[in-house]
Amino acid sequence: MNHIDHSAHHDHDAQVYSKTLFGFWVYLVTDFMLFATFFVTYAVYSRNTMGGPGPAELFHLPFALSQTLVLLASSFTIGIASALAHKDKKGASLSWFAITFLIAIIFTGMQFHEYGRLVSEGYSWSTNAFLSAFYTLVGMHTLHVLFGLIWFVLFMISVMSSGYTATNLRRVSCLKMFWQFIYVIWIFIFTIVYLIGVN
């Protein structure tokens, strides 16, 4: 009887896990559609500089590439953290989540450094349509990163207090999916805004 109850509980957790991941995939698809509209807007207005400098003059490709590598590193470390979490290795997984968090902080600092550099040079959101589209697109990505940082903190606190329960394992999968999504969006930004823009 106990075996049957345990199996039923396991099946219930598996169903909830599947439904949660499906729901989160739906959210990511809608979020991608939101970003798609920003990408289209940027493509339309990227040459509307009102006689001012364009992407080739404002953006530093090596700096953007270094940001990409930093975010790639965080994508790698969260994969390790997630794998360890599903093996119920609490201490090791939390260490890797903390490393991912610190790498994300570095990326965020680099992004705000670029914002500060542009604004200090007189190129703010209201300068022209090109910069408005740029700040909107890249700023939305930055907001997602900041949300991810908050999620990391709340998640790690939950794991430290209650371990890897079925709920926290679902959160692990969703957090990993969200962070991988952030990285994919940045690849599009790096390609369209920086790589194509500078060249």
Disulfide bonds with the S-S distance in Angstrom:
none
